[in-house]
Amino acid sequence: MASISIIGTGNMGSAIARLALAAGSDVQVVARDGAKAEGVDPAATAATFGDALTGDVVVLALPYPALDDVVATYGEQLTGKVVVDITNPLDFATFDDLVVPADSSAAAGLADRLPGAKVVKAFNTNFAATLATGTVGGLPTTVLVAGDDADAKAALAATLDGSGVRVVDAGSLRRARELEAVGFLQLTLAAGEKTGWDAGLALV
């Protein structure tokens, strides 16, 4: 059985947990607020930030600035694991720029800080609502995945197999920059009320 730990109990973390449970994966949900995760599906295991991670795949369903805490707390424990960065590194003060170098990405920066982990980028081009419904404009929700390790991308896909979403390999970790640009565009469109928070991009 595929196993996944999801750090974060917000809308994205909860939606990803439901998908993994629907796929039959063994799911651990880790709360960052120092308390046991509340409202977690009873089929999942609830844990507190700092507890041991049981999943072979670890999803960081957190805001970009929280990655510092993850590295400090779990750095060594993430060695050998598939680490999924879902962040969009926006400048939330201006909502008009990304805060990573133009030739890099949040995922690439995380990979540099976790050299023993297999870092992939995924879910940052999805809104929680489209993960929850499994559809975008009548089409299956597409989860784009970028990473340098084919087995790591396959491991993430295995945790979602049977959930109803479509997982598509978007290429190497270098493509994380483009995925973050797409995520940035979607967020600015939704924040500007040009689209809804239940919208998204679909592959036809």
Buried (B, 14 or more C-beta within 10 A) or exposed (E): EBBBBBBBBEBBBBBBBBBBBBBBBBBBBBBBEEEBBEEBBEBBBBBEBEBEBBBBBBBBBBBBEBBEBBBEBBBEEBEEBBBBBBBBBBEEEEEEEBEBEEEBBBBBBBBEBBEEBBBBBBBBBBBBBBBBEBBBEEEBBBBBBBBBBEEBBBBBBBBBBEBBBBBBBBBEBBBBBBBBBBBBEBBBEBEEEEBEBBBBBBEE
